[in-house]
Amino acid sequence: MERYALSDLMKWLKKTRRKPLLLRGARQVGKTWLVEKLANEEFKHFIKIDFEANPQFISFFEKDLDAQRICSEIELVSGISITPGKTLLFLDEIQACPRAIMSLRYFYEKIPELHVIAAGSLLEFALSEISFPVGRIQTMEVHPMSFSEFLLALDYQQAASICNNPISEISAPVHNFLLEQLRIYWLVGGMPESVYEYVQTKSIQQATEIQDEICNTYRLDFGKYKPKTDFTCLNTVFSAVAAKVGQQIKYTGLAKDYSISTIKKAYENLILARITSKIKSVSSPGIPLEVLASKKKFKSIFLDIGLMNRVMELDYSEVLRYDNLLAIYRGQLAEQFIGQELIFALNKPLYYWSRDAKSSNAEIDFLLYKQGTFTPIEVKDGPSGKLRSLHLYRNEFQPDYSIVFHSGMMAEIPEEKILFLPLYFASSFVQYGINI
């Protein structure tokens, strides 16, 4: 299967001032697969050290962190030559050996010509306990497969190109085809193993069985979280954040019979594990958004739409029986999809607008800063008259234009500068904006 992240790895490989690369991301999003594919295509020698599968390698990093010594011992045990320019050294599940993370700075300082990649699934917990080598390594986030990557996996090359290039007018038959594939993607999701299973079998049921296995793996990881959190509370919050996508989060609404501090710790640990992303509220757009964002008012986007369905125990026949994708589960799947696509394309935190006024529930699903302007983004169907929050935002802040993602074809209200885009154009909009 093709992953766009592979092109980012190629850019890193060819840099003259290359640093060791640390891949971050949730478990089973494809970090190891990406590195192994890069190694097979670009290197003569490949050495993979998996600290979870082979914990004996941890001893190499328990003495000093001399990069030359470590390489010599790895060569001796693996029987593979470490030759800069020809060998890729891969330190997998590096969170199991925090000193190996610290050693990356010495690989950069002592053997900068050697290609070194590290990856881990619960990295944030390990990083909180060590001195992180800032400025000595490069980091890269790996996400679940996007919708256009899903189309590529199905060998729909032209369809994938439409969803990953500048927005253009398309015909009704092509639009309907893309919506049907989007419906399937909402069920299969973007976890590579689930996508692979669907590509091989065309069975949604078998793909969802993979998702159940992944969810169980995440639950088994709860015991590795630091600081440790009540397991039952974590499991409850895990289910709740999936069910509350698109809603303002209140800690008391995530679990019952637990203190707010316990619930908050569980929620923040799920963020560190990359299982959910916090979307902070902003009442008045400005730069930088993070400084202006509320610390108390926020929503969440789950890691993957397919996993979200399984955690909520949503019957996939529910997704198949609705003609309008926005009608499924009160529009929450649509908002999850747009949020997931924005995170994939932006690779940075998301924000939403919420009016700072008493007895006001006006809010815009997402607020995107692009090319010097703030663009409000809504995810819903319906004519202009139903976009009450969007009108409030427009009247107060006068944006250049506003975006509404819906299940219909492209449309526009010119006098109000509101552009309606099909859901599948989310990534295209982030990458290229509007030029139609």
C-alpha positions as CSV (number, residue, x, y, z in Angstrom):
1,M,0.0,0.0,0.0
2,E,1.2,3.5,-0.7
3,R,1.7,6.0,2.1
4,Y,2.4,9.7,1.5
5,A,4.6,9.7,4.6
6,L,7.2,7.7,2.5
7,S,7.9,10.8,0.5
8,D,8.7,12.7,3.8
9,L,11.1,9.9,4.7
10,M,12.8,10.2,1.3
11,K,13.2,14.0,1.9
12,W,14.8,13.2,5.3
13,L,17.1,10.6,3.7
14,K,18.5,13.1,1.1
15,K,19.1,16.0,3.5
16,T,22.7,17.1,3.8
17,R,22.3,18.2,7.4
18,R,20.3,15.1,8.4
19,K,19.5,14.3,12.0
20,P,18.3,11.1,13.6
21,L,14.6,10.8,12.9
22,L,12.1,10.0,15.7
23,L,8.7,8.7,14.4
24,R,5.8,9.4,16.7
25,G,2.2,8.2,16.5
26,A,-0.3,5.8,18.0
27,R,0.3,2.0,18.0
28,Q,-0.3,0.3,14.7
29,V,-0.5,3.3,12.4
30,G,2.2,1.9,10.2
31,K,5.5,3.4,11.6
32,T,7.5,0.1,11.4
33,W,6.1,-0.7,7.9
34,L,7.2,2.7,6.6
35,V,10.8,2.2,7.8
36,E,11.0,-1.3,6.5
37,K,9.8,-0.2,3.1
38,L,12.3,2.6,3.0
39,A,15.1,0.2,4.0
40,N,14.1,-2.3,1.3
41,E,14.1,0.3,-1.4
42,E,17.0,2.5,-0.5
43,F,19.6,0.7,1.6
44,K,22.0,-2.3,1.2
45,H,21.9,-3.1,4.9
46,F,19.1,-2.9,7.5
47,I,19.4,-3.4,11.2
48,K,16.2,-3.4,13.3
49,I,16.4,-3.4,17.0
50,D,13.0,-4.0,18.7
51,F,13.4,-3.2,22.4
52,E,10.0,-4.8,23.3
53,A,10.6,-8.0,21.3
54,N,14.3,-8.2,22.2
55,P,14.9,-6.5,25.6
56,Q,18.4,-7.8,25.8
57,F,19.4,-4.9,23.4
58,I,18.6,-2.5,26.3
59,S,21.9,-3.4,27.9
60,F,23.8,-1.8,25.0
61,F,22.6,1.6,26.3
62,E,23.0,1.0,30.0
63,K,26.7,2.0,30.0
64,D,27.9,5.2,28.4
65,L,26.0,6.5,25.3
66,D,29.1,6.4,23.0
67,A,27.6,6.0,19.5
68,Q,30.7,4.3,18.1
69,R,30.7,1.7,20.9
70,I,27.0,1.0,20.6
71,C,27.4,0.5,16.8
72,S,30.3,-1.9,17.3
73,E,28.3,-4.0,19.8
74,I,25.2,-4.0,17.5
75,E,27.4,-5.1,14.6
76,L,28.9,-7.9,16.7
77,V,25.5,-9.3,17.8
78,S,23.6,-8.8,14.5
79,G,26.4,-9.9,12.2
80,I,25.5,-7.0,9.9
81,S,27.9,-4.2,8.9
82,I,27.0,-0.7,9.9
83,T,28.3,1.4,7.0
84,P,27.2,5.1,6.8
85,G,25.3,5.7,3.6
86,K,24.6,2.0,3.1
87,T,23.0,0.9,6.4
88,L,19.8,2.0,8.0
89,L,19.7,1.6,11.8
90,F,16.2,1.3,13.1
91,L,15.5,1.5,16.9
92,D,11.9,0.3,17.2
93,E,9.6,0.5,20.3
94,I,12.3,2.9,21.7
95,Q,10.0,3.9,24.5
96,A,11.1,0.7,26.2
97,C,14.6,2.0,26.4
98,P,14.6,5.7,27.3
99,R,18.4,5.9,27.3
100,A,18.3,4.9,23.6
101,I,16.2,8.1,23.0
102,M,18.9,10.1,24.8
103,S,21.6,8.4,22.7
104,L,20.2,9.8,19.5
105,R,22.0,13.1,20.1
106,Y,25.3,11.3,20.2
107,F,24.6,9.6,16.9
108,Y,24.0,13.0,15.4
109,E,27.2,14.5,17.0
110,K,29.6,11.6,16.4
111,I,28.3,9.7,13.4
112,P,26.1,12.3,11.5
113,E,26.4,10.5,8.2
114,L,24.7,7.4,9.6
115,H,21.0,7.0,8.9
116,V,19.2,6.4,12.2
117,I,15.4,6.1,12.7
118,A,13.7,5.5,15.9
119,A,10.0,4.8,16.5
120,G,7.7,4.1,19.4
121,S,4.0,4.0,20.3
122,L,3.9,5.3,23.8
123,L,6.8,7.8,23.4
124,E,5.3,10.7,25.3
125,F,5.3,8.8,28.5
126,A,9.0,8.0,28.1
127,L,9.9,11.5,27.0
128,S,8.4,12.9,30.2
129,E,11.0,11.0,32.2
130,I,14.2,11.9,30.3
131,S,16.2,14.9,29.0
132,F,14.9,15.1,25.4
133,P,17.7,15.9,22.9
134,V,16.2,19.1,21.5
135,G,17.9,20.3,18.4
136,R,19.7,17.1,17.9
137,I,16.9,15.0,16.3
138,Q,14.1,15.5,13.9
139,T,10.6,14.2,14.6
140,M,7.8,13.1,12.3
141,E,4.2,12.2,13.1
142,V,2.6,9.2,11.5
143,H,-1.2,9.1,11.3
144,P,-3.8,6.5,10.1
145,M,-4.3,6.3,6.4
146,S,-6.2,9.2,4.9
147,F,-9.1,8.8,2.5
148,S,-7.0,9.3,-0.6
149,E,-4.5,6.7,0.7
150,F,-7.4,4.4,1.2
151,L,-8.4,4.9,-2.5
152,L,-4.9,4.2,-3.6
153,A,-4.9,1.0,-1.6
154,L,-8.0,0.0,-3.6
155,D,-6.2,0.9,-6.8
156,Y,-8.5,3.8,-7.5
157,Q,-5.6,6.0,-8.7
158,Q,-7.7,8.7,-10.4
159,A,-10.1,9.0,-7.5
160,A,-7.2,9.4,-5.1
161,S,-5.8,12.1,-7.3
162,I,-9.0,14.0,-7.2
163,C,-9.0,14.0,-3.4
164,N,-5.3,14.9,-3.0
165,N,-5.0,17.7,-5.6
166,P,-6.4,21.2,-6.1
167,I,-10.2,21.3,-5.9
168,S,-11.9,21.1,-9.2
169,E,-15.5,20.6,-10.6
170,I,-16.4,17.0,-11.0
171,S,-19.4,15.2,-12.5
172,A,-22.3,13.8,-10.6
173,P,-21.4,10.1,-11.3
174,V,-17.8,10.7,-10.0
175,H,-19.2,12.5,-6.9
176,N,-21.6,9.6,-6.1
177,F,-18.7,7.1,-6.6
178,L,-16.5,9.1,-4.1
179,L,-19.3,9.3,-1.6
180,E,-19.9,5.5,-1.7
181,Q,-16.1,4.9,-1.2
182,L,-16.2,7.4,1.6
183,R,-19.0,5.5,3.3
184,I,-16.9,2.3,3.2
185,Y,-13.9,4.2,4.5
186,W,-15.9,5.4,7.5
187,L,-16.4,1.8,8.4
188,V,-13.0,0.4,7.5
189,G,-11.1,3.4,8.8
190,G,-7.5,4.2,8.2
191,M,-5.6,1.7,10.4
192,P,-3.3,0.0,7.8
193,E,-4.0,-3.6,8.9
194,S,-7.7,-3.0,8.7
195,V,-7.4,-1.4,5.3
196,Y,-5.2,-4.3,4.1
197,E,-7.7,-6.8,5.2
198,Y,-10.5,-5.0,3.4
199,V,-8.4,-4.7,0.2
200,Q,-7.7,-8.5,0.3
201,T,-11.2,-9.7,1.2
202,K,-13.6,-6.8,0.5
203,S,-15.2,-7.8,3.7
204,I,-16.2,-5.0,6.1
205,Q,-16.9,-7.5,8.8
206,Q,-13.3,-8.9,8.7
207,A,-11.9,-5.4,8.6
208,T,-13.9,-4.6,11.8
209,E,-12.5,-7.7,13.5
210,I,-9.0,-6.3,13.0
211,Q,-10.3,-3.0,14.6
212,D,-11.5,-4.9,17.6
213,E,-8.1,-6.5,18.0
214,I,-6.4,-3.0,17.8
215,C,-8.8,-1.6,20.4
216,N,-8.0,-4.5,22.7
217,T,-4.3,-3.8,22.2
218,Y,-4.9,-0.2,23.2
219,R,-6.7,-1.3,26.3
220,L,-3.8,-3.7,27.2
221,D,-1.5,-0.7,26.9
222,F,-3.3,1.1,29.7
223,G,-1.1,-0.6,32.3
224,K,2.0,1.0,30.7
225,Y,0.7,4.6,31.1
226,K,2.7,6.9,33.4
227,P,1.7,8.1,35.8
228,K,-0.6,5.1,36.3
229,T,-4.3,5.8,36.1
230,D,-7.2,3.7,37.4
231,F,-7.7,1.1,34.7
232,T,-11.5,1.0,34.9
233,C,-11.7,4.8,34.6
234,L,-9.3,4.7,31.6
235,N,-11.5,2.1,29.9
236,T,-14.6,4.2,30.5
237,V,-13.0,7.4,29.3
238,F,-11.7,5.6,26.2
239,S,-15.2,4.7,25.2
240,A,-16.6,8.1,26.2
241,V,-14.2,10.2,24.1
242,A,-15.2,8.1,21.0
243,A,-18.9,8.7,21.7
244,K,-18.5,12.5,22.4
245,V,-16.7,13.5,19.2
246,G,-18.1,16.9,18.2
247,Q,-19.3,17.7,21.7
248,Q,-17.8,20.0,24.3
249,I,-15.9,17.8,26.8
250,K,-16.8,18.0,30.5
251,Y,-14.8,15.6,32.6
252,T,-17.8,14.6,34.7
253,G,-19.5,13.5,31.5
254,L,-16.6,11.1,30.6
255,A,-17.0,8.8,33.6
256,K,-19.1,8.4,36.7
257,D,-18.0,7.7,40.3
258,Y,-14.5,9.1,39.8
259,S,-12.9,12.3,40.9
260,I,-12.4,15.0,38.3
261,S,-8.6,14.7,38.8
262,T,-8.7,11.0,38.1
263,I,-10.9,11.5,35.0
264,K,-8.7,14.3,33.8
265,K,-5.6,12.2,34.2
266,A,-7.1,9.4,32.2
267,Y,-8.2,11.8,29.4
268,E,-4.7,13.4,29.2
269,N,-3.1,10.0,29.1
270,L,-5.2,9.1,26.1
271,I,-3.9,12.3,24.4
272,L,-0.3,11.3,25.2
273,A,-1.0,7.9,23.7
274,R,-2.3,9.7,20.5
275,I,-5.6,7.9,20.8
276,T,-7.5,11.2,20.9
277,S,-6.7,14.8,20.0
278,K,-7.8,17.9,22.0
279,I,-9.5,20.6,19.9
280,K,-9.4,23.8,21.9
281,S,-12.0,26.6,21.8
282,V,-11.1,30.1,20.6
283,S,-13.6,33.0,21.1
284,S,-11.7,35.6,19.1
285,P,-9.3,34.6,16.3
286,G,-5.8,35.9,16.5
287,I,-2.1,34.8,16.3
288,P,-0.9,32.6,18.0
289,L,-4.1,30.6,18.4
290,E,-2.6,28.5,21.2
291,V,-2.2,31.6,23.4
292,L,-5.8,32.7,22.9
293,A,-7.3,29.2,23.2
294,S,-9.4,28.3,26.2
295,K,-7.9,25.9,28.8
296,K,-11.3,24.8,30.0
297,K,-13.4,24.6,26.8
298,F,-12.5,21.9,24.3
299,K,-13.7,19.0,22.1
300,S,-12.0,15.9,20.9
301,I,-11.3,14.0,17.7
302,F,-10.7,10.3,17.9
303,L,-7.6,8.7,16.4
304,D,-9.5,6.9,13.6
305,I,-13.0,6.9,12.4
306,G,-13.1,3.1,12.0
307,L,-11.9,2.5,15.6
308,M,-14.4,5.2,16.8
309,N,-17.2,3.1,15.3
310,R,-16.0,-0.1,17.0
311,V,-15.5,1.6,20.4
312,M,-19.0,3.0,20.2
313,E,-20.2,-0.5,19.1
314,L,-22.0,1.2,16.1
315,D,-23.7,-1.4,13.9
316,Y,-22.1,-0.9,10.5
317,S,-25.5,-1.5,8.8
318,E,-26.4,1.9,10.3
319,V,-23.8,3.5,8.1
320,L,-24.9,1.6,5.0
321,R,-28.6,2.4,5.3
322,Y,-28.5,6.2,5.2
323,D,-28.4,8.0,1.9
324,N,-27.2,11.2,3.5
325,L,-23.8,10.7,5.2
326,L,-24.5,13.7,7.5
327,A,-27.5,11.9,8.9
328,I,-25.4,9.1,10.4
329,Y,-25.1,9.2,14.1
330,R,-26.3,12.9,14.2
331,G,-23.4,14.0,12.0
332,Q,-20.7,13.0,14.4
333,L,-19.0,10.6,11.9
334,A,-18.8,13.5,9.4
335,E,-17.2,15.8,11.9
336,Q,-14.8,13.0,13.0
337,F,-13.8,12.5,9.3
338,I,-13.2,16.1,8.6
339,G,-11.2,16.5,11.8
340,Q,-9.1,13.4,11.0
341,E,-8.4,14.6,7.5
342,L,-7.4,18.1,8.8
343,I,-5.0,16.6,11.3
344,F,-3.5,14.4,8.6
345,A,-2.9,17.3,6.2
346,L,-2.0,20.0,8.7
347,N,0.0,17.9,11.2
348,K,-0.6,20.4,13.9
349,P,-3.3,21.1,16.6
350,L,-6.8,22.0,15.6
351,Y,-9.1,24.7,17.0
352,Y,-12.8,25.6,16.9
353,W,-14.7,28.9,17.5
354,S,-17.1,29.2,20.4
355,R,-18.9,32.5,21.2
356,D,-17.8,33.9,24.5
357,A,-21.2,35.1,25.7
358,K,-23.7,34.1,28.4
359,S,-26.4,31.7,27.3
360,S,-24.8,31.4,23.9
361,N,-24.2,28.0,22.3
362,A,-22.9,29.4,19.0
363,E,-19.9,27.6,17.7
364,I,-18.0,26.8,14.4
365,D,-16.7,23.2,14.1
366,F,-13.2,24.2,13.1
367,L,-11.2,27.4,12.7
368,L,-8.3,27.2,10.2
369,Y,-5.5,29.8,9.9
370,K,-4.2,29.7,6.3
371,Q,-2.4,32.2,4.1
372,G,-2.8,35.0,6.6
373,T,-6.5,34.6,7.2
374,F,-8.9,32.7,9.5
375,T,-11.4,30.5,7.7
376,P,-14.4,29.2,9.6
377,I,-15.3,25.6,8.7
378,E,-18.7,23.9,9.3
379,V,-19.7,20.3,8.8
380,K,-23.4,20.1,8.0
381,D,-26.1,20.0,5.4
382,G,-28.8,22.5,4.8
383,P,-29.4,25.9,3.2
384,S,-27.8,29.1,4.4
385,G,-30.6,29.8,6.8
386,K,-29.6,26.9,9.0
387,L,-26.0,28.1,9.4
388,R,-26.8,30.4,12.4
389,S,-23.4,30.1,14.1
390,L,-21.6,30.7,10.8
391,H,-23.6,33.9,10.2
392,L,-22.8,35.1,13.7
393,Y,-19.1,34.5,13.1
394,R,-19.2,36.2,9.7
395,N,-21.0,39.3,11.0
396,E,-18.5,39.7,13.8
397,F,-15.2,38.8,12.1
398,Q,-15.8,39.3,8.3
399,P,-13.8,36.3,7.0
400,D,-12.7,36.4,3.3
401,Y,-14.9,33.3,2.8
402,S,-16.4,30.4,4.8
403,I,-16.4,26.7,4.1
404,V,-19.2,24.2,4.7
405,F,-18.4,20.6,4.1
406,H,-21.5,18.5,3.2
407,S,-22.5,15.4,1.3
408,G,-23.7,17.3,-1.7
409,M,-21.8,18.6,-4.7
410,M,-19.9,21.9,-4.8
411,A,-22.0,25.0,-4.5
412,E,-21.7,28.6,-3.5
413,I,-23.6,31.5,-2.0
414,P,-21.6,34.3,-3.7
415,E,-23.2,37.2,-1.9
416,E,-22.4,35.6,1.5
417,K,-19.0,34.2,0.5
418,I,-20.0,30.7,1.6
419,L,-18.6,27.8,-0.3
420,F,-20.1,24.3,0.1
421,L,-17.6,21.6,-0.6
422,P,-18.1,17.8,-0.7
423,L,-16.7,16.0,2.4
424,Y,-14.0,14.2,0.4
425,F,-12.3,17.6,-0.5
426,A,-11.1,18.2,3.1
427,S,-7.5,17.4,2.5
428,S,-7.4,19.2,-0.8
429,F,-8.7,22.3,0.8
430,V,-6.0,22.3,3.5
431,Q,-3.2,21.7,1.0
432,Y,-4.3,24.0,-1.8
433,G,-7.0,26.3,-0.6
434,I,-9.7,27.6,-3.0
435,N,-8.7,28.4,-6.6
436,I,-11.9,27.8,-8.6
